[in-house]
Amino acid sequence: MRGSLVEWVFVIAGLLGVIGFANSEFQPSRGLLIAGGVIAVAATFWAVWAQPRPKEVYSPLHGRRRLARSPYSPIWVLIPVALGAAWVFTVYGAGLVLASAFGVEHTRSGIVMYSARHEPSARARLYQRPCTHLAVVLQTERGPLPIGHCDEHLAGNILPTGLTVTYRTRESALGLFAVRDLALPQVDAALEMARQAEEQAARAEGRR
């Protein structure tokens, strides 16, 4: 038996949302997250109401019995699937597209909270260079916003905690996209600071 139309709607919506989540650098706003939850609950009520009802069949062997039109999703499976699919589609499907279309370009300063070298595995070294894991808190009108990424331009060099960096962003009421690539002059300055910090640490170690 084939799945019902309700099931296909949520399977497709969930896949689109997961694809958007996996391939984007979108930071949804709190309002969008809450709206996604409200829409997910409403969509789940609709799914339970719209799901085909079991039909009554008769056979000489089994007699009269109720047969589910779609055995793939009983209510206890449909409810969590509908909640998750509707939420991820609202936030990382429709919300992401709208935020990208109506976002405005900004330049934001941030503070480095964490920095660490990341070495790719032996298999990944052919197409991936060493990078620097960064955790940065951006200053926005809606308050501090934490973002994280691994910057290949830094080539594994560790940035000092508290360093001020600048990112280009695309923002709307639905959320924010942060362009992960730092400007070249900023990278050069950061690398120079990292080199000086390493030299000072080496000198201090030599005096001991």
C-alpha positions in Angstrom: 0.0 0.0 0.0 1.2 3.5 -0.8 1.6 6.3 1.8 -1.1 8.9 2.1 -0.9 12.5 0.7 -0.4 13.7 4.3 2.6 11.5 4.8 4.2 12.6 1.5 3.7 16.3 2.3 5.6 16.0 5.6 8.3 13.8 4.1 9.0 16.3 1.4 8.8 19.3 3.8 11.1 17.6 6.3 13.7 16.8 3.6 13.7 20.4 2.3 14.2 21.6 5.9 17.0 19.2 6.6 18.8 20.2 3.3 18.5 23.9 4.2 19.8 23.2 7.7 22.8 21.1 6.4 23.9 23.5 3.7 23.4 26.9 5.3 25.1 29.3 7.7 21.7 30.7 8.8 21.2 31.8 12.4 17.4 32.0 12.9 16.0 34.6 15.2 14.2 33.7 18.4 10.9 34.9 16.9 11.3 32.6 14.0 12.1 29.6 16.3 8.9 30.3 18.3 6.8 30.8 15.2 8.2 27.5 13.8 7.0 25.8 17.0 3.5 27.3 16.7 3.2 26.4 13.0 4.5 22.8 13.7 1.8 22.3 16.4 -0.9 23.6 14.0 0.4 21.5 11.2 0.3 18.4 13.4 -3.3 19.0 14.3 -4.1 19.3 10.6 -2.2 16.1 9.9 -4.1 14.1 12.5 -7.4 15.5 11.1 -6.5 15.0 7.4 -5.0 11.5 7.7 -7.3 9.0 6.0 -9.5 7.1 8.4 -9.4 3.3 8.6 -12.0 1.7 6.4 -14.1 -1.4 7.3 -13.6 -4.4 5.1 -15.1 -7.9 5.1 -13.5 -11.2 4.1 -14.8 -14.8 4.6 -11.6 -15.7 6.4 -11.2 -12.9 8.9 -14.8 -11.5 8.9 -15.5 -7.8 9.3 -12.5 -5.7 10.4 -11.1 -2.2 10.2 -8.1 -1.8 7.8 -5.8 1.2 8.0 -5.5 3.0 4.6 -1.9 3.8 5.4 0.0 1.3 7.6 3.2 3.4 7.4 2.2 6.1 9.9 -0.1 5.3 12.9 -0.9 8.4 15.0 1.9 7.7 17.5 4.4 7.9 14.6 2.7 10.7 12.6 2.6 13.2 15.5 6.4 13.4 16.2 7.2 13.2 12.5 4.8 16.0 11.7 6.1 18.2 14.5 9.7 17.8 13.5 9.1 18.1 9.7 6.9 21.2 10.0 9.3 22.9 12.4 12.5 22.3 10.4 10.8 23.3 7.2 9.4 26.5 8.7 12.7 27.6 10.1 15.3 26.2 7.7 13.2 26.0 4.6 10.7 28.8 4.2 12.3 31.0 6.9 15.8 30.7 5.4 14.6 31.5 1.9 12.7 34.6 3.1 15.5 35.8 5.3 18.0 35.5 2.4 15.6 37.3 0.0 14.8 40.2 2.2 18.0 40.5 4.3 20.1 43.7 4.5 23.9 43.7 4.3 25.7 44.8 7.5 29.3 44.8 8.9 29.5 43.5 12.5 32.3 43.4 15.0 32.8 40.5 17.2 35.0 39.1 20.0 36.9 35.8 19.7 35.9 33.6 22.6 37.7 30.4 21.6 40.3 29.5 19.0 41.9 26.1 18.3 43.8 24.4 15.5 42.0 21.7 13.5 44.0 19.1 11.5 42.0 17.2 8.8 42.2 13.5 8.8 44.8 11.7 6.5 42.0 10.9 4.0 40.7 14.5 3.9 44.1 16.2 3.6 44.0 15.9 -0.2 41.1 18.5 -0.4 41.0 20.1 3.0 43.7 22.4 4.6 44.3 22.9 8.3 41.9 25.4 9.7 41.3 27.3 12.9 38.1 26.6 14.9 36.7 29.9 16.0 33.9 30.8 18.4 32.9 34.4 18.0 30.3 36.6 19.7 28.9 39.2 17.2 27.4 42.4 18.4 24.0 43.1 16.8 21.0 45.2 17.5 19.2 42.1 19.0 22.1 41.5 21.4 25.2 39.3 21.3 25.0 36.4 18.8 27.4 33.5 19.0 28.7 31.9 15.8 31.3 29.3 15.1 33.2 28.1 12.1 36.6 26.7 11.0 38.6 29.4 9.0 41.0 28.0 6.5 42.6 31.4 5.9 44.2 31.2 9.4 45.8 27.8 8.4 45.6 26.5 12.0 47.0 29.6 13.7 45.4 30.3 17.0 43.9 33.7 17.6 44.2 35.3 21.1 41.0 35.3 23.1 39.4 38.8 23.3 40.6 39.8 19.8 38.1 42.0 17.9 37.2 40.7 14.4 34.8 41.9 11.7 32.3 39.9 9.7 29.9 40.8 6.9 26.4 39.7 7.6 23.0 39.6 5.8 20.2 40.2 8.3 16.4 40.4 8.5 13.8 40.0 11.2 13.8 36.3 10.6 17.5 35.8 11.2 21.1 36.4 10.2 23.7 35.0 7.7 27.3 35.5 8.7 30.0 35.5 5.9 32.6 33.3 7.5 35.6 34.5 5.4 37.4 37.3 7.3 38.9 40.2 5.3 42.5 39.7 4.2 44.0 42.7 6.1 42.3 41.4 9.2 43.6 37.9 8.7 47.2 39.2 8.2 47.0 41.3 11.4 45.6 38.3 13.3 48.4 36.0 12.0 51.0 38.5 13.0 49.5 38.7 16.5 49.4 34.9 16.7 53.1 34.7 15.6 54.2 37.3 18.2 52.3 35.4 20.9 54.1 32.2 19.9 57.5 33.9 20.0 56.8 35.4 23.4 55.7 32.0 24.7 58.9 30.4 23.3 61.1 33.1 24.9 59.3 32.6 28.2 59.9 28.8 28.0 63.5 29.4 27.1 64.1 31.5 30.3 62.9 28.7 32.6 
